[in-house]
Amino acid sequence: YETMRKLGASARQMLLQAAAARLGLSITELSTEPGRVVHAASGRTIPYGEIADAAADLSVPTDVVLRSRDDFR
């Protein structure tokens, strides 16, 4: 279970990195919702499918922060 959580967190981080590069923003300005990356300040969203290829080209992070169980959906 812990391995799957780390894999999911790594994928999320890679999607955020790809979206930040595409939008010219800091990764700290972005969040995720089901199926998309969101920039709340501007209301812009990017579906995962539009950045999946760019995210796949990134190195897999080795140290990711896992969400608290209280933050699970």
GROMACS elastic network, one bead per residue, 0.5 to 0.9 nm:
[ bonds ]
;  ai    aj funct       b0    kb
    1     4     6  0.52318   500
    1     5     6  0.63972   500
    1     6     6  0.88189   500
    2     5     6  0.50682   500
    2     6     6  0.63051   500
    2     7     6  0.86984   500
    3     6     6  0.51294   500
    3     7     6  0.62208   500
    3     8     6  0.86609   500
    4     7     6  0.50206   500
    4     8     6  0.61397   500
    4     9     6  0.85424   500
    5     8     6  0.51619   500
    5     9     6  0.61372   500
    5    10     6  0.85709   500
    5    66     6  0.71155   500
    5    67     6  0.87637   500
    6     9     6  0.50468   500
    6    10     6  0.60624   500
    6    11     6  0.86142   500
    6    63     6  0.88239   500
    6    64     6  0.69776   500
    6    65     6  0.82402   500
    6    66     6  0.68773   500
    7    10     6  0.50717   500
    7    11     6  0.62339   500
    7    12     6  0.86146   500
    8    11     6  0.51417   500
    8    12     6  0.61494   500
    8    13     6  0.85994   500
    8    66     6  0.89945   500
    9    12     6  0.50384   500
    9    13     6  0.61197   500
    9    14     6  0.86293   500
    9    64     6  0.63544   500
    9    65     6  0.71242   500
    9    66     6  0.62813   500
    9    67     6  0.80871   500
   10    13     6  0.50939   500
   10    14     6  0.62290   500
   10    15     6  0.86872   500
   10    60     6  0.64609   500
   10    61     6  0.58762   500
   10    62     6  0.78526   500
   10    63     6  0.83107   500
   10    64     6  0.62677   500
   10    65     6  0.87657   500
   11    14     6  0.51059   500
   11    15     6  0.62303   500
   11    16     6  0.86331   500
   11    55     6  0.80275   500
   11    56     6  0.87018   500
   11    60     6  0.77806   500
   11    61     6  0.86373   500
   12    15     6  0.51452   500
   12    16     6  0.62046   500
   12    17     6  0.86517   500
   12    32     6  0.77726   500
   13    16     6  0.50725   500
   13    17     6  0.61728   500
   13    18     6  0.86804   500
   13    27     6  0.87941   500
   13    55     6  0.88821   500
   13    60     6  0.87162   500
   13    61     6  0.76154   500
   13    64     6  0.77214   500
   14    17     6  0.50272   500
   14    18     6  0.62016   500
   14    19     6  0.85989   500
   14    52     6  0.88113   500
   14    54     6  0.87150   500
   14    55     6  0.51851   500
   14    56     6  0.75506   500
   14    58     6  0.67069   500
   14    59     6  0.80041   500
   14    60     6  0.71592   500
   14    61     6  0.76782   500
   15    18     6  0.51325   500
   15    19     6  0.61459   500
   15    20     6  0.85391   500
   15    32     6  0.88599   500
   15    36     6  0.88769   500
   15    37     6  0.75381   500
   15    48     6  0.70533   500
   15    51     6  0.67453   500
   15    52     6  0.68381   500
   15    54     6  0.81499   500
   15    55     6  0.53008   500
   15    56     6  0.84526   500
   16    19     6  0.51048   500
   16    20     6  0.60266   500
   16    21     6  0.86080   500
   16    27     6  0.61097   500
   16    28     6  0.89235   500
   16    30     6  0.68764   500
   16    31     6  0.73759   500
   16    32     6  0.77142   500
   16    37     6  0.67083   500
   16    55     6  0.82231   500
   17    20     6  0.50996   500
   17    21     6  0.62542   500
   17    22     6  0.86660   500
   17    26     6  0.84928   500
   17    27     6  0.61082   500
   17    55     6  0.71983   500
   17    58     6  0.84149   500
   18    21     6  0.52379   500
   18    22     6  0.62548   500
   18    23     6  0.86996   500
   18    27     6  0.89801   500
   18    51     6  0.61896   500
   18    52     6  0.80311   500
   18    53     6  0.89264   500
   18    54     6  0.58562   500
   18    55     6  0.52081   500
   18    56     6  0.89376   500
   18    58     6  0.80609   500
   19    22     6  0.50377   500
   19    23     6  0.60510   500
   19    24     6  0.82430   500
   19    25     6  0.81713   500
   19    27     6  0.79215   500
   19    30     6  0.82188   500
   19    37     6  0.69415   500
   19    38     6  0.88546   500
   19    46     6  0.71587   500
   19    48     6  0.88607   500
   19    51     6  0.66048   500
   19    54     6  0.87015   500
   19    55     6  0.83545   500
   20    23     6  0.52331   500
   20    24     6  0.56529   500
   20    26     6  0.57313   500
   20    27     6  0.53074   500
   20    28     6  0.87763   500
   20    29     6  0.83194   500
   20    30     6  0.74101   500
   21    24     6  0.51266   500
   21    25     6  0.66369   500
   21    26     6  0.80759   500
   21    27     6  0.84436   500
   22    25     6  0.79326   500
   22    51     6  0.83810   500
   23    26     6  0.87503   500
   25    28     6  0.82832   500
   25    29     6  0.68627   500
   25    30     6  0.81254   500
   25    39     6  0.89450   500
   26    29     6  0.55628   500
   26    30     6  0.74177   500
   27    30     6  0.54778   500
   27    31     6  0.81915   500
   28    31     6  0.78253   500
   29    38     6  0.86651   500
   29    39     6  0.63187   500
   29    40     6  0.77688   500
   29    41     6  0.80405   500
   30    37     6  0.67299   500
   30    38     6  0.55977   500
   30    40     6  0.71442   500
   31    36     6  0.86970   500
   31    37     6  0.57866   500
   31    38     6  0.52636   500
   31    39     6  0.66742   500
   31    40     6  0.78194   500
   32    35     6  0.77283   500
   32    36     6  0.58641   500
   32    38     6  0.57054   500
   32    39     6  0.87634   500
   33    36     6  0.54372   500
   33    37     6  0.62492   500
   33    38     6  0.69811   500
   34    37     6  0.83248   500
   35    46     6  0.86400   500
   35    47     6  0.58569   500
   35    48     6  0.55758   500
   35    49     6  0.80948   500
   36    45     6  0.63990   500
   36    46     6  0.54081   500
   36    48     6  0.50129   500
   36    49     6  0.82783   500
   37    44     6  0.84885   500
   37    45     6  0.55620   500
   37    46     6  0.52463   500
   37    47     6  0.64171   500
   37    48     6  0.68868   500
   38    41     6  0.89158   500
   38    42     6  0.88469   500
   38    43     6  0.69721   500
   38    44     6  0.60297   500
   38    46     6  0.66624   500
   38    47     6  0.88521   500
   39    42     6  0.58874   500
   39    43     6  0.56633   500
   39    44     6  0.53084   500
   39    45     6  0.62544   500
   39    46     6  0.88018   500
   40    44     6  0.69812   500
   40    45     6  0.83991   500
   41    44     6  0.80573   500
   42    45     6  0.88801   500
   46    49     6  0.82392   500
   46    50     6  0.66998   500
   46    51     6  0.75212   500
   47    50     6  0.55746   500
   47    51     6  0.72060   500
   47    52     6  0.88427   500
   48    51     6  0.54646   500
   48    52     6  0.57320   500
   49    52     6  0.52152   500
   49    53     6  0.79238   500
   50    53     6  0.75530   500
   50    54     6  0.84659   500
   51    54     6  0.53016   500
   51    55     6  0.60612   500
   51    56     6  0.85822   500
   52    55     6  0.50258   500
   52    56     6  0.60521   500
   52    57     6  0.87686   500
   53    56     6  0.50929   500
   53    57     6  0.65492   500
   54    57     6  0.53161   500
   54    58     6  0.69843   500
   55    58     6  0.54060   500
   55    59     6  0.85494   500
   56    59     6  0.79001   500
   56    60     6  0.85249   500
   58    61     6  0.87041   500
   59    62     6  0.88863   500
   61    64     6  0.65259   500
   66    69     6  0.88550   500
   67    70     6  0.79831   500
   67    71     6  0.62079   500
   67    72     6  0.72625   500
   68    71     6  0.53275   500
   68    72     6  0.70799   500
   69    72     6  0.53381   500
   70    73     6  0.85317   500
